[in-house]
Amino acid sequence: MFGFVKSIIKLWLFPVGSHEYEVFRFALSQQQDVPKLVPQVDLVDTSSSFSMTYAFCSQFSKGVYAVMGMYDRRTVNMLMSFCGSLHVCFVTPSFPVQSNNQFLLQLRPPLQEPLMALIQHFDWNRFVYMYSPGTGLAVLQRILDTAAEQSWQVTSVNLETLTETAFIKLLADVDYKKEFQIVIDSELDKINYLLNLKLNLKNYHFILANQGFMDLNITEFQKLAPNVTGFQLVNHTDPNVERVNQEWMVFDSKDSKALRRRLKYTGALTYDGVTVMAAAFQNLRKQRIDISRRGNAGECLANPPAPWGQGIDIQRALQQVRLEGLSGHIQFDERGHRTNYTLTVMELSHVGPRKIGYWNAKKGYVNTANYRTTVEDFFYGLPNRTYIITTILEAPYMMLKKNHEQFVGNERYEGYCAELASEIAKHVGFSYRLELVGDGKYGARDPESKMWNGMVGELVYGQADVAVAPLTITLVREQVIDFSKPFMSLGISIMIKKPTKCKPGVFSFLDPLAYEIWMCIVFAYIGVSVVLFLVSRFSPYEWKGEEEEEEEEGTLDSYSRSQSPQKEKEKEEPEYTNDFGIFNSLWFSLGAFMQQGCDISPRSLSGRIVGGVWWFFTLIIISSYTANLAAFLTVERMVSPIEGAEDLAKQTEIAYGTLDGGSTKEFFKRSKIAVFEKMWSYMRSTEPSVFVKNTPEGVLRVRKSKGKYAYLLESSMNEYIEQRKPCDTMKVGGNLDSKGYGVATPKGSPLRNPVNLAVLKLNEQGLLDKLKNRWWYDKGECGVGGGDAKVRAAMSAAVNATIHGATGTARPKAKCDRLIMRVFYFTNSTLFHKEGPNDDCTNRNTTSNLHWIFGLLHNLKFKTDIL
């Protein structure tokens, strides 16, 4: 007669408050047709060997038939040892382990083969493998063996020791090496923790070595827009799974008052484990196999151990179970491993998770995906949500309004980039929110931690969607983020304190011409006077007697009557004189040089040639002097101590530096030009540091340095500051390089192309130039010529042209006036004649006075015409 036990005692080992324990209770309520199952539940710490040993041994002495529960990597070997020695079956939904222990039945399928098939399908030969030591060691060993055979480059990372900072650093290093393929072999809680870091993962392709792809926080993961592939064990579209899920959602559990979620894949495996054990014992009962435990159950710690005789029968019954569970087809091989199972391969796309293939032992990986990208999928990357635009306070690009406390949101800001962001959002069609960068930096990579800071870091790590700021397009930044076409072209320039004006001195009138020219003029003046003196001495036409003088003066009746008999006697012996003595020659040359003239003029041909040459010479000299003098009086003369980068590199008296952590510093650091290398060596070794934290600090240092500090910055900012009060800075020299500012987006962002097209459209419409003129020059505080060397040069050229034109038209008129004055004198000299004993002296004085009066009138008229 066959005797079957009235009740089957089973031991259940679950972590405290676990999802699997709740599902276990739910599964028992579903097995009403197996009333013989009597559970003995112990909620223990599965990672504690002592707790697990105590629970197992205490229940084994009571006569348990089988054990089901979870284990940890620290307790799995202990449980397998007990079960193998005592012939007690252990059914577990925990991670699979490589073991030949036939009393260990593993409900979770192994992932080595499906994972290797997927890696080979994507043709990965360089990737990062992130694993949890408790679950992924077996997979890690398989990957390392395959990597050695196929020359893969695999970087393994232990997630157990990986902190948040270390994970961000790891991603930065991955960005730098462009190894964007990552395998994560871990439980769901660790994967969800990594997702909660909110990093930018748009360039990455993840393979999740986990069988619960649909158990992830898909909504949050989808916001990060990564390329994610994973495995799904439970088919939630199966009618049986849907029915169990509905019953599970309404299951009344006294131990849990929280809102229920659908079954996780570990819960489904737990449910299948209960079903498998119930089916096994039902089969034993149908086969009338006696599995009753007679007498004392024995001690689990006995030495030598006493195995249970009926344990083999139960182990065989469990391995022979064939059924369709929530996790698919359930079947075990002789080692207790799942076999003949199928894993669905899932992918996270813009529209959500979708099936792209499946894997089974017979066919391997079968790809069923259709990768045709539709227009809807493309534009799904621009959802109707508010994008975060990171920026930095930098006048005139982004500034707070004077009354910004009265505004909220984007209305608090003004400036070039504030209007640019508004125009881009208008053209692309999205709403946005301006956020200031947390650390106040543009973005540089830390050489030690390999992490990015500033606005670039916020884009790389997913804290912002767009960066609209004076962010320079560089090679190292382009490797981790995307840039639009430049919205502004510029270069590195030099800012110095504007030199003080040169105070005029006593001899400032000599400044329009060089001192060498003045010396030449003096020598020419003396030389011409000497030549004129010698020519007059040797020429007979310059000698005249007293009779000739009388003929020239005319036969005036009043003058003839005044001649005394004594003078008539002297005329019989005439005395010859020459007007061009050495002093008169000097006087003639000086008068011609001063454009005034004198009473005498040469009569000989040679003398007139000398005089004409001298007049032509003075015409050129005086014209040049007048033009240069006007320019000197109109334009401020400032002597700059340096004129370019070469002057800075040659001296050490004037210190110079850049912004710390910006593209300008990176330019000098990476430059191979000798001048820039010398400048970088100086800036790097100078103490105290010549680098500044921000641009306002650099400008303030220039203004307070009394000309002993030069700041290297972008030319656009240099030009803007030059137009701001107190108007004491200036740009010197040309630009050291050529680059541009661009709108930045994360790598692979769907905003990249729309933003790029918007910038190009704004440039073609001329709006970018209008914005620059509005914020640079229309709102300038230093006037038209407030430090602009080009404007001053243009003014100087205009003044010179005006003066030259004025003198060119005035001089012929002055010559005509002089000719009219001389004719008037000779034709009207009798009007001024008076008789008397001193008529000759009176006449000479009258003539001299007349010359002085007409000369004064002539000069006044000449200067009036010029002005």
PEMOHU-V766669 format. One record per run of one state. SS is the DSSP state (a for helix, b for strand, c for the rest). FROM is the first residue (numbers start at 1). LEN is the number of residues. If there is no record, write none. Layout:
BEGIN
ss & from & len
SS & FROM & LEN
SS & FROM & LEN
END
This chain:
BEGIN
ss & from & len
c & 1 & 7
b & 8 & 7
c & 15 & 4
a & 19 & 12
c & 31 & 6
b & 37 & 7
c & 44 & 5
a & 49 & 12
c & 61 & 5
b & 66 & 4
c & 70 & 6
a & 76 & 11
c & 87 & 2
b & 89 & 4
c & 93 & 11
b & 104 & 3
c & 107 & 5
a & 112 & 10
c & 122 & 4
b & 126 & 6
c & 132 & 5
a & 137 & 14
c & 151 & 2
b & 153 & 6
a & 159 & 3
c & 162 & 2
a & 164 & 14
c & 178 & 3
b & 181 & 5
c & 186 & 2
a & 188 & 8
c & 196 & 9
b & 205 & 4
c & 209 & 3
b & 212 & 1
a & 213 & 3
c & 216 & 2
a & 218 & 6
c & 224 & 3
b & 227 & 6
c & 233 & 6
a & 239 & 11
c & 250 & 15
a & 265 & 22
c & 287 & 24
a & 311 & 9
c & 320 & 3
b & 323 & 3
c & 326 & 2
b & 328 & 3
c & 331 & 1
b & 332 & 1
c & 333 & 5
b & 338 & 1
c & 339 & 3
b & 342 & 8
c & 350 & 2
b & 352 & 9
c & 361 & 3
b & 364 & 4
c & 368 & 7
a & 375 & 5
c & 380 & 6
b & 386 & 6
c & 392 & 2
b & 394 & 1
c & 395 & 3
b & 398 & 3
c & 401 & 3
a & 404 & 3
c & 407 & 2
a & 409 & 4
b & 413 & 2
c & 415 & 1
a & 416 & 13
c & 429 & 2
b & 431 & 6
c & 437 & 8
b & 445 & 1
c & 446 & 6
b & 452 & 1
c & 453 & 1
a & 454 & 7
c & 461 & 5
b & 466 & 2
c & 468 & 4
b & 472 & 1
c & 473 & 2
a & 475 & 4
c & 479 & 2
b & 481 & 3
c & 484 & 4
b & 488 & 3
c & 491 & 1
b & 492 & 6
c & 498 & 10
a & 508 & 3
c & 511 & 4
a & 515 & 24
c & 539 & 1
a & 540 & 3
b & 543 & 2
c & 545 & 1
a & 546 & 8
c & 554 & 3
a & 557 & 5
c & 562 & 3
a & 565 & 6
c & 571 & 6
b & 577 & 2
c & 579 & 3
a & 582 & 12
c & 594 & 11
a & 605 & 30
c & 635 & 10
a & 645 & 6
c & 651 & 4
b & 655 & 3
c & 658 & 1
b & 659 & 1
c & 660 & 3
a & 663 & 8
c & 671 & 3
a & 674 & 12
c & 686 & 6
b & 692 & 1
c & 693 & 2
a & 695 & 10
c & 705 & 4
b & 709 & 6
a & 715 & 8
c & 723 & 6
b & 729 & 4
c & 733 & 6
b & 739 & 3
c & 742 & 2
b & 744 & 3
c & 747 & 4
a & 751 & 14
c & 765 & 2
a & 767 & 12
c & 779 & 10
a & 789 & 39
c & 828 & 1
a & 829 & 4
c & 833 & 6
a & 839 & 28
c & 867 & 1
END
